[in-house]
């Protein structure tokens, strides 16, 4: 058992283990965004850091078929951070919150050597939640967008390249319009934050199924983290409808495999521990 799984196992219950925890008509989620782990200040400006920290949290709400409503911010900031820098962080949080119609209702701040951001989202479920569980033998598996840009962006940043403000590593593109339009036809879904191969292993493991591959995907497509595209599954009878909604929302989708009996083994590098 990897260390992340060991931590989670101690708190196992019916609500834990998905992109968000469903409680009644709402779901609750939290993500961390830490300097030295998720970003360096030479890669992004402070407004971009705050904006992306919000986006990666909103991604979890979307794949649960929920609309984020409220946010709580936990901020650990260096003592020497200037008022101008604080304003830049505030602008990023507020700009993203405004775009997704989220109200920031509280949180906490402390001093730290580095910037650390913790965001809790409270989201309203749209009709019915979509979980990681629910996959059936014969279901088709697909992902949105084009994978690999997260890893490409990371490599560029590590070489000192300043990325365009709209690069996917700086500003992930979320797929709420497509996802909300097909959610009622999906068996299960989750966002791709740790790479397709790792997140696929989580989905298949929890559903006790294996995979028949239709495509030979590259290492960049399989192991690129921080993509925030959607990994989802559906019955073949819904294929025509889902492809129609993808065209309507201008969303690229790739159907890469089909669930079958068996077991899928992740052989990449663990992102957490």
Buried (B, 14 or more C-beta within 10 A) or exposed (E): EEEEEEEEEEEEEEEEBBBBBBEEEBBBBBBBBBBEEBBEBEBBBBBBBBBBBBBBBBBBBBBBBBBBBBBBBBBBBBEEBEEEBBEBBBBBBBEBBEEBEBEBEEBEEEEBEEBBBBBBBBBEBBEEBBBBEBBEEEBBBBBBBEBBBBBBBBEBBEEEEEBEEEBBBBBBBBBBEBBBBBBEBBBBBBBBBBBBBBBBBBBBBBBEBBBEEBEEBEEBBBBBBBBBBBBBBBBEEBBEBBBEBBEEBEBEBBBBBBBBEEEBEBEBEEBEE
